[in-house]
Amino acid sequence: MRTGDNIRQRADGRFEARYPKGRDDRGRLVYGCCYGRTYEEAAEKREALLRQARPVREMNLLILGAGSHGTELRELARSLNVFRRVEFLDDDPAKGAVGPCAHLERYVWEYPVAIPAVGDKALRMRWLEELVRAGFVLPVLIHPTAVVSANAAIGYGTVVAARAAVGLGAVIGRGCIISSGATIDRGVVIPDGSHVQCGQVVTVQTQLEEKGAPIYG
């Protein structure tokens, strides 16, 4: 007896094929069923239903945090002319968000791209991991006026703001904020979650002189 791929043979002899219909209010998957006299018939009916119900996923962006950094990030994202819609998640309903941050999994289909926009490093990195687990795409957002070497490496969830410069061979970790006018010189390594302040210049020499002391937040 052939089974698998969420298809099973029932006691009445028919084959039952399950397929995801959507999510309930708690974000859990809800399944539907279709039936056929053979395994192949049930599989074909399911595929036909999925083709009809499968909407086009648009490049919509969800920003976690509607504070000053989030507002600046929305402006940056819109300037890229990539995202059809840009919305916030925030725990303060007065800020016009589409929902609270704790419900982020509910929005992964409508807003497949997401990024945290909070100044607190620990919270930013926590939300970064939550977004990864929920299946979002984590972008790197670079302002059109920033100058970034093609040979620099930048981790996901990082923002490079207006007029910032990132030099040859620089390595910037995940979830970083490179603020306006900051300069990351060639060969510099910026750890995950770092925040380089506006106008700050980070060179290999300053990193060596600090001997591991936090030269950025």
Sine and cosine of phi, psi and omega as CSV:
sin_phi,cos_phi,sin_psi,cos_psi,sin_omega,cos_omega
0.00,0.00,0.78,-0.62,-0.04,-1.00
-1.00,0.04,0.81,-0.59,0.07,-1.00
-0.65,-0.76,0.11,-0.99,0.03,-1.00
0.79,-0.62,0.15,-0.99,0.02,-1.00
0.81,0.58,0.63,0.78,-0.01,-1.00
0.88,0.47,0.53,0.85,0.10,-1.00
-0.84,-0.54,0.78,-0.63,-0.01,-1.00
-0.68,-0.73,0.37,-0.93,0.06,-1.00
-1.00,-0.09,0.80,-0.60,-0.03,-1.00
-0.99,0.16,0.16,-0.99,0.01,-1.00
-0.90,0.44,-0.46,0.89,0.01,-1.00
-0.99,0.11,0.05,1.00,0.06,-1.00
0.99,-0.11,-0.33,0.94,0.01,-1.00
-0.96,0.27,0.39,-0.92,0.09,-1.00
-0.99,-0.16,0.70,-0.71,-0.03,-1.00
-0.92,-0.40,0.82,-0.57,0.02,-1.00
-0.92,-0.39,0.83,-0.55,0.02,-1.00
-1.00,-0.06,0.50,-0.86,0.05,-1.00
-0.51,-0.86,0.53,-0.85,0.00,-1.00
-0.96,0.29,0.80,-0.60,0.00,-1.00
-0.99,-0.13,-0.41,0.91,-0.06,-1.00
0.33,-0.94,-0.41,-0.91,0.00,-1.00
-0.77,-0.64,0.52,-0.86,0.04,-1.00
-1.00,0.09,-0.11,-0.99,-0.06,-1.00
-0.90,0.44,-0.34,0.94,0.01,-1.00
-0.99,-0.14,0.12,0.99,0.05,-1.00
1.00,0.10,0.10,0.99,-0.01,-1.00
-1.00,0.07,0.56,-0.83,-0.01,-1.00
-0.91,0.42,0.64,-0.76,0.09,-1.00
-0.92,-0.40,0.75,-0.66,-0.08,-1.00
-0.95,-0.31,0.53,-0.84,0.17,-0.99
-0.91,-0.41,0.12,-0.99,-0.04,-1.00
-0.69,-0.72,0.53,-0.85,0.18,-0.98
-0.69,-0.72,0.34,-0.94,-0.21,-0.98
-0.77,-0.64,0.46,-0.89,0.06,-1.00
-0.47,-0.88,0.35,-0.94,0.03,-1.00
-0.96,0.29,-0.38,0.93,0.05,-1.00
-0.78,-0.62,0.26,-0.97,0.06,-1.00
-0.84,0.54,-0.72,0.70,-0.06,-1.00
-0.90,0.43,-0.62,0.78,0.00,-1.00
-0.91,0.42,-0.69,0.73,0.03,-1.00
-0.89,0.45,-0.67,0.74,0.00,-1.00
-0.90,0.44,-0.65,0.76,0.00,-1.00
-0.91,0.41,-0.66,0.75,0.03,-1.00
-0.89,0.45,-0.67,0.74,0.02,-1.00
-0.89,0.46,-0.70,0.71,-0.01,-1.00
-0.89,0.46,-0.62,0.79,0.03,-1.00
-0.90,0.44,-0.66,0.75,0.04,-1.00
-0.90,0.43,-0.66,0.75,-0.01,-1.00
-0.92,0.40,-0.60,0.80,0.03,-1.00
-0.90,0.44,-0.63,0.78,-0.01,-1.00
-0.94,0.34,-0.59,0.81,-0.12,-0.99
-1.00,-0.03,-0.15,0.99,-0.13,-0.99
-0.99,0.15,0.97,-0.26,0.02,-1.00
-0.98,0.18,0.29,-0.96,0.09,-1.00
-0.96,0.26,0.77,-0.64,0.04,-1.00
-1.00,0.08,0.89,-0.46,-0.02,-1.00
-1.00,0.03,0.34,-0.94,0.02,-1.00
-0.99,0.14,0.97,0.25,0.06,-1.00
-0.98,-0.18,0.59,-0.80,-0.07,-1.00
-0.92,-0.40,0.70,-0.72,0.06,-1.00
-0.92,-0.40,0.80,-0.60,0.00,-1.00
-0.94,-0.33,0.83,-0.56,0.03,-1.00
-1.00,0.03,0.96,-0.28,-0.02,-1.00
0.90,-0.43,0.91,-0.42,-0.05,-1.00
-0.96,-0.28,0.45,0.89,0.06,-1.00
-0.99,0.17,-0.34,-0.94,-0.07,-1.00
-0.90,0.44,-0.64,0.76,0.02,-1.00
-0.92,0.38,-0.65,0.76,0.03,-1.00
-0.90,0.45,-0.65,0.76,0.02,-1.00
-0.90,0.45,-0.66,0.75,0.05,-1.00
-0.90,0.43,-0.63,0.78,-0.01,-1.00
-0.92,0.39,-0.61,0.79,0.05,-1.00
-0.88,0.47,-0.66,0.75,0.03,-1.00
-0.89,0.45,-0.66,0.75,0.04,-1.00
-0.88,0.48,-0.74,0.67,-0.04,-1.00
-0.87,0.49,-0.65,0.76,0.00,-1.00
-0.92,0.39,-0.53,0.85,0.00,-1.00
-0.92,0.38,-0.32,0.95,-0.02,-1.00
-0.98,0.18,-0.29,0.96,-0.01,-1.00
0.83,0.56,0.63,0.78,0.01,-1.00
-0.93,-0.36,-0.62,0.79,-0.13,-0.99
-0.99,-0.11,0.77,-0.64,0.02,-1.00
-0.94,0.35,-0.67,0.74,0.03,-1.00
-0.72,-0.69,0.57,-0.82,0.07,-1.00
-0.75,-0.66,0.88,-0.48,-0.04,-1.00
-0.74,-0.67,0.23,-0.97,-0.01,-1.00
-0.95,-0.30,0.48,-0.88,0.39,-0.92
-0.93,-0.37,0.72,-0.70,0.00,-1.00
-0.37,-0.93,0.55,-0.83,-0.03,-1.00
-0.98,0.21,-0.15,0.99,0.04,-1.00
-0.99,-0.15,0.96,-0.29,-0.05,-1.00
-0.90,0.44,-0.33,0.94,-0.02,-1.00
-0.95,0.31,-0.19,0.98,-0.06,-1.00
-1.00,-0.02,0.12,0.99,0.10,-1.00
0.97,0.25,0.40,0.92,0.01,-1.00
-0.97,0.23,0.36,-0.93,0.02,-1.00
-0.98,0.19,-0.21,0.98,0.02,-1.00
0.08,-1.00,0.07,-1.00,0.03,-1.00
-0.99,0.16,0.39,-0.92,-0.04,-1.00
-0.88,0.47,-0.53,0.85,-0.05,-1.00
-0.90,0.43,-0.31,0.95,-0.03,-1.00
-0.98,-0.20,0.41,0.91,-0.12,-0.99
-0.85,0.52,-0.53,0.85,-0.05,-1.00
-0.88,0.47,-0.41,0.91,-0.03,-1.00
-0.94,0.35,-0.30,0.95,-0.15,-0.99
-0.95,-0.30,0.08,1.00,-0.13,-0.99
-0.91,0.42,-0.47,0.88,0.02,-1.00
-0.98,0.21,-0.71,0.70,-0.05,-1.00
-0.96,0.27,-0.56,0.83,0.01,-1.00
-0.82,-0.58,0.99,0.14,-0.12,-0.99
-0.94,0.33,-0.26,0.96,0.00,-1.00
-0.93,-0.36,0.71,-0.70,-0.04,-1.00
-0.50,-0.86,0.41,-0.91,-0.01,-1.00
-0.44,-0.90,0.65,-0.76,0.06,-1.00
-0.98,0.18,0.58,-0.81,-0.01,-1.00
-0.71,-0.70,0.92,0.40,0.05,-1.00
-0.79,-0.61,0.59,-0.81,-0.03,-1.00
-0.95,0.30,-0.52,0.85,-0.03,-1.00
-0.92,0.39,0.86,-0.51,-0.10,-0.99
-0.88,0.47,-0.74,0.67,-0.06,-1.00
-0.87,0.49,-0.69,0.73,0.00,-1.00
-0.93,0.37,-0.65,0.76,0.01,-1.00
-0.87,0.49,-0.70,0.71,-0.02,-1.00
-0.94,0.34,-0.55,0.84,0.05,-1.00
-0.90,0.43,-0.71,0.70,0.02,-1.00
-0.92,0.39,-0.54,0.84,0.05,-1.00
-0.86,0.52,-0.73,0.69,0.01,-1.00
-0.93,0.38,-0.61,0.80,0.04,-1.00
-0.88,0.47,-0.65,0.76,0.00,-1.00
-0.91,0.41,-0.65,0.76,0.04,-1.00
-0.88,0.48,-0.73,0.68,-0.02,-1.00
-0.89,0.45,-0.54,0.84,-0.03,-1.00
-0.98,0.19,-0.14,0.99,0.07,-1.00
1.00,-0.08,0.24,0.97,0.05,-1.00
-0.96,0.27,0.39,-0.92,0.20,-0.98
-1.00,0.06,0.79,-0.62,-0.01,-1.00
-0.98,-0.22,0.92,-0.40,-0.09,-1.00
-1.00,0.05,0.17,-0.99,0.30,-0.95
-0.94,-0.33,0.85,-0.53,-0.04,-1.00
-0.96,-0.28,0.88,-0.48,-0.04,-1.00
-0.85,-0.52,0.85,-0.53,-0.01,-1.00
-0.89,0.46,0.60,-0.80,-0.02,-1.00
-0.85,0.53,-0.42,0.91,-0.01,-1.00
-1.00,-0.01,-0.07,1.00,0.06,-1.00
-0.97,0.25,0.48,-0.88,0.03,-1.00
-0.90,-0.43,0.92,-0.39,-0.07,-1.00
-0.83,-0.56,0.82,-0.58,0.02,-1.00
-0.88,0.47,0.63,-0.78,0.05,-1.00
-0.91,0.42,-0.30,0.95,0.00,-1.00
-0.98,-0.19,0.23,0.97,0.12,-0.99
-1.00,0.01,0.46,-0.89,0.04,-1.00
-0.90,-0.43,0.79,-0.62,-0.06,-1.00
-0.79,-0.61,0.80,-0.59,-0.02,-1.00
-0.97,0.25,0.36,-0.93,-0.04,-1.00
-0.90,0.43,0.49,-0.87,0.00,-1.00
0.98,0.20,0.16,0.99,-0.01,-1.00
-0.99,-0.10,0.57,-0.82,0.01,-1.00
-0.88,-0.48,0.77,-0.64,0.09,-1.00
-0.91,-0.42,0.93,-0.37,-0.16,-0.99
-0.99,0.11,-0.04,-1.00,-0.10,-0.99
-0.85,0.52,0.67,-0.74,0.10,-0.99
0.88,0.48,0.25,0.97,0.12,-0.99
-0.97,0.24,0.35,-0.94,0.01,-1.00
-0.72,-0.69,0.73,-0.68,0.02,-1.00
-0.82,-0.57,0.86,-0.50,-0.17,-0.99
-1.00,0.06,0.08,-1.00,-0.01,-1.00
-0.83,0.56,0.79,-0.62,0.09,-1.00
0.96,0.26,0.08,1.00,0.05,-1.00
-0.93,0.37,0.54,-0.84,0.02,-1.00
-0.81,-0.58,0.89,-0.45,-0.02,-1.00
-0.92,-0.40,0.78,-0.63,-0.10,-1.00
-0.97,0.26,-0.18,-0.98,-0.01,-1.00
-0.97,0.23,0.52,-0.85,0.16,-0.99
0.89,0.46,0.50,0.87,0.00,-1.00
-1.00,-0.01,0.36,-0.93,0.13,-0.99
-0.85,-0.53,0.90,-0.44,0.07,-1.00
-0.96,-0.28,0.98,-0.21,-0.18,-0.98
-0.97,0.25,0.12,-0.99,-0.09,-1.00
-0.83,0.56,0.73,-0.69,0.09,-1.00
0.96,0.27,0.04,1.00,0.01,-1.00
-0.95,0.31,0.48,-0.88,0.03,-1.00
-0.82,-0.57,0.85,-0.53,0.09,-1.00
-0.95,-0.30,0.95,-0.30,-0.11,-0.99
-0.94,0.33,0.18,-0.98,-0.03,-1.00
-0.88,0.47,0.65,-0.76,0.06,-1.00
0.98,0.21,0.01,1.00,-0.02,-1.00
-0.97,0.23,0.60,-0.80,0.06,-1.00
-0.92,-0.40,0.86,-0.50,-0.01,-1.00
-0.95,-0.30,0.87,-0.49,-0.05,-1.00
-0.92,0.39,0.31,-0.95,0.07,-1.00
-0.79,0.62,0.66,-0.76,0.12,-0.99
0.98,0.22,0.10,1.00,-0.04,-1.00
-0.96,0.28,0.45,-0.89,0.09,-1.00
-0.81,-0.59,0.95,-0.33,0.06,-1.00
-1.00,-0.01,0.84,-0.53,-0.15,-0.99
-0.96,0.28,0.24,-0.97,0.00,-1.00
-0.82,0.57,0.77,-0.63,0.07,-1.00
0.96,0.27,-0.04,1.00,-0.04,-1.00
-0.95,0.32,0.62,-0.78,0.04,-1.00
-0.92,-0.39,0.84,-0.54,0.00,-1.00
-0.90,-0.44,0.86,-0.50,0.04,-1.00
-0.87,-0.50,0.24,-0.97,0.08,-1.00
-0.86,0.50,-0.60,0.80,-0.02,-1.00
-0.91,0.42,-0.68,0.74,0.01,-1.00
-0.92,0.40,-0.57,0.82,0.05,-1.00
-0.90,0.43,-0.66,0.75,0.01,-1.00
-0.92,0.39,-0.63,0.77,-0.02,-1.00
-0.91,0.42,-0.58,0.81,-0.03,-1.00
-0.97,0.26,-0.38,0.93,0.01,-1.00
0.78,0.63,0.74,0.67,0.07,-1.00
1.00,-0.03,-0.09,1.00,0.04,-1.00
-0.94,0.35,0.47,-0.88,-0.07,-1.00
-0.96,0.29,0.98,-0.21,0.04,-1.00
-1.00,0.02,-0.05,1.00,0.10,-1.00
-0.58,-0.81,0.36,-0.93,-0.11,-0.99
-0.96,0.27,0.00,0.00,0.00,0.00
